């Protein structure tokens, strides 16, 4: 395919500047009904074919987006758990320091 780009980010929106549709090798030449071999039908078939070829790419992009979102959520959860653990540790150290100060003042 000469035209670069994807369905989401096409290089051009002009159908005349896109790569022409190649004839299918599995169909014999001249097997289509003449009414359906109009320019509009070929353009729509070409766009559908390109769309069908790019569906796995779009699915992979959506899957990667979801995976990145999950990874970010997991990182946030780990950071929150670490922050809470450190806060509890600091509170325990503070209580020990208060007790030690109170014991020193009482003596």
FENVEN-V411156 format. One record per pair of residues at least 12 apart in sequence whose ideal C-beta (glycine too) atoms are under 6 Angstrom apart, sorted by sequence separation. I is the first residue (numbers start at 0). GAP is how many residues later the second one is. If there is no record, write none. Layout:
BEGIN
{{I GAP} {I GAP}}
END
This chain:
BEGIN
{{2 15} {2 16} {1 17} {0 18} {20 21} {20 25} {14 28} {6 44} {6 47} {5 48}}
END
